[in-house]
Amino acid sequence: MNKLAEWISKRLGIKLLTTAAIAFAIAWFGHYLISNVAAERFFYDAKFDAYWEAKSASAVQDFQEYVTENNLSMRDALTDTRWNKENSDIILFTAPAFLYEERQSNLDEEDKYEPINCSDGFIYATSYSPGDSYFFWWDTAGIIISILMFLGIVIPFTVYTIHRIKRLYQQVFLSAQSGRNRRIEVGGRDEIAELGNEIESMRTSLLSLLENEEQMRADSDHLVAALSHDIRMPLTKLTGYLEILIHKKNLTDTEYEAYLIKAADKARQLKVLTDELFHKFVVNRNSETNCFQELVDCGQFLNQLLYEECSELEEDGFLVGQLPMFGSECFCRLHIEDIRRAFDNIFSNLRKYADPQVPIIITIADEQEQISVTIENHKRKCPADAASHKIGLMTVKTLVERNGGSVDIEQNATFFSIRLLLPKMKHLRLGKNMQILDM
């Protein structure tokens, strides 16, 4: 029974039909009470017996006068309908004399037959009132009241249903006006409630899609800015190396070859960055760049990378403290170009904002599960004209985190420190073989 009631509560059409059926049953019962029970009890109550007897006697007397006046025979009196039409509110029963005599012994004491004197003999008549005209008004009243009862049940239910639909429309309209930030709530468990839930689900999905689209747009803008920033650094260096090769005439063969190798290396970096930009926005805009991570000797890789960057800093007139050397056989799984880009951004910022009169301090530490590289410098008293948009530092953070590491930055008005943490691999030496395991 509970399952049936629950099923009915979830179907608006079933509820409407059920309500209409209940209203119809109540209306029919009300009509029956008024037209049959109440009317009969009213007309046949003992208080009205004298009235109906007088009415009946008057009807019989009128019929007798009608027969006498029209000089009707017994046959004509039994078949004539004119008097009945003129007195439609009276029901008059007539019978010939021989039928009256045969039924005389079976008649109830209450049945009183009065003789009607015709031109050729007697017939007997009795009148039973009230007639149909009396019950007609009670029946009409019963129909009107039953209709009102039916409408009194169905109309409120219909108005309530329309109100719920209108309320749902208003909520949708207000939500649309408020940027779809207004929650849509509809009570109940029927189709209207399901419609409201589906609209609410569509609203949240649309907001999620808009948020994702906005995030993708922001990520794309950030990627374009970061790659543009990263492309500019090797391009500047490549231009400088080429100008040296073109304009500086007293270069030795060794120096000429060294600058040529550096120029080729920067050109290769430019190719990698442009390939990444092409892959991101042309090949597959919605997928992450495929970063192939290699297992490298992190100590050797960092020693070489820091040496190259620090040598270029010194050539640009900056002071660099004693460069530490990292031990070998410390392995990391990294995307090499990401780490190169991260350090290019760091040293590009040093060229812009570091004080060339104060040495730049670089420290390396082999911690339990990570490799730490810390770079500290003092800021210039008069910073460069170019405004800082923090693109380089954001790029460093993104690239390092993409390789499983983290970045910590500390700075104030005169001091800047950045610390890069890279996850290392655990290695076990078993005889001549080395087994590399992820931490």
Salt bridges, closest charged atoms under 4 A:
GLU6 OE2 - LYS10 NZ 3.54
GLU6 OE2 - ARG189 NH1 3.98
GLU86 OE2 - ARG82 NE 3.37
ASP139 OD1 - HIS31 NE2 2.99
GLU185 OE2 - ARG183 NE 3.23
ASP190 OD2 - LYS15 NZ 3.03
ASP190 OD2 - ARG164 NH1 2.66
GLU200 OE2 - ARG183 NH1 3.23
GLU200 OE2 - ARG203 NH2 2.68
GLU213 OE2 - ARG217 NH2 3.18
GLU214 OE1 - ARG217 NH1 2.81
ASP230 OD1 - HIS229 ND1 3.65
ASP230 OD2 - ARG341 NH2 2.59
ASP265 OD1 - ARG268 NH2 2.98
ASP275 OD2 - LYS271 NZ 2.92
GLU276 OE1 - ARG341 NH1 3.01
GLU276 OE2 - ARG402 NH2 3.72
GLU308 OE1 - ARG340 NH1 3.94
GLU309 OE1 - LYS237 NZ 3.54
GLU312 OE1 - LYS237 NZ 2.83
GLU312 OE1 - ARG351 NH2 3.35
GLU315 OE2 - LYS262 NZ 3.78
ASP316 OD2 - ARG351 NE 2.86
GLU329 OE2 - ARG429 NH2 2.90
GLU337 OE2 - ARG268 NH1 2.93
ASP338 OD1 - HIS335 ND1 3.13
ASP338 OD1 - ARG402 NH2 2.89
ASP366 OD1 - LYS424 NZ 2.59
GLU367 OE2 - ARG419 NH2 2.42
GLU401 OE2 - LYS397 NZ 2.94
